[in-house]
């Protein structure tokens, strides 16, 4: 496998990681509006 082929095979992986990061940020933003966790728990840390 050449270097260019290896780089190209990493692109989909990086895309998946980026999408997963966006999903986590969006879930955190939704949770901040009164989602699944207790806001008092956040202040305890």
C-alpha positions in Angstrom: 0.0 0.0 0.0 1.5 3.3 -1.0 1.4 6.5 1.1 -1.3 8.1 -1.1 -3.6 5.1 -0.7 -3.1 5.0 3.0 -4.0 8.7 3.3 -7.1 8.2 1.2 -8.3 5.3 3.3 -8.0 7.5 6.4 -10.4 10.1 5.0 -13.6 8.2 5.7 -12.4 7.5 9.2 -11.7 11.2 9.8 -15.1 12.0 8.5 -16.8 9.6 10.9 -14.8 11.0 13.8 -15.8 14.6 12.8 -19.5 13.6 12.5 -19.3 11.9 15.9 -17.8 15.0 17.4 -20.6 17.2 16.0 -23.2 14.7 17.3 -21.7 14.9 20.8 -21.6 18.7 20.7 -25.3 18.8 19.6 -26.3 16.4 22.3 -24.6 18.4 24.9 -26.3 21.6 23.6 -29.7 19.9 23.8 -28.9 18.6 27.2 -28.0 22.1 28.4 -31.6 23.2 27.6 -33.0 20.8 30.2 -32.2 17.4 28.8 -31.3 14.1 30.4 -29.0 15.2 33.2 -29.5 17.2 36.3 -28.1 20.7 36.1 -27.2 20.5 39.8 -24.9 17.6 39.0 -22.9 19.8 36.6 -22.3 22.4 39.3 -21.1 19.8 41.8 -18.0 19.1 39.6 
